[in-house]
């Protein structure tokens, strides 16, 4: 990398702010930005980048049925480490969940974080029981996102690939983790902390174990609709 490449390369902070602004703009309505939808979109982006780091299949090209569950030990290891633990403070510091918690710890009490095993148990017991493309979230119905996380992932992916994924998948995951932490802190006063954190971590876990929507499948679905 030459000196001019270094000078023109956007900083992690600039990329984080760019992604946050994009997510806010993409979900904004006449009534403004709904926090639950911002958290859903950003959490799904984090989940897709976990899939990319795991490298078990591509988020853009695969033969799985979009929306289907894909259990993965490698994803679990990325999220919470190689060994199941009961408490947040037992998580490996490099894990995604521990990294997010560390970045927001000064703004959220420990009591606001959801039960750690419960995040995984809720997902596992509700596989196949929810609307296609959606997740079963243990939050009040009034706080559930207005759109499908599967849709959120597909509709934000090209922007992330073009504007944020500039070096490698590990670096991109770091930036999107910074972005979800930014949104959680910035919107803290607009949504109950326990609801915001439950929505965030349940969505990351669930969508990191869900086959993504692809251009190929979207084309097939559109062809079916147009028949």
Secondary structure, 3 states (H helix, E strand, C coil): CCHHHHHHCCCHHHHHHHHHHHHHHHHCECCECCHHHHHHHHHHHHHHHHHHHHCCCCCCCCCCCCCCECCCHHHHHHHHCCCCCCCHHHCCCCCHHHHHHHHHCCCCCHHHCCCHHHHHHHHHHCCCCCCCCCCCCCCCHHHCCCCCHHHHHHHHHHHHHHHCCCCCHHHHHHHHHHHHHHHHHHCHHHCCHHHHHHHHHHHHHHHHCECCCCHHHHHHHHHHHHC
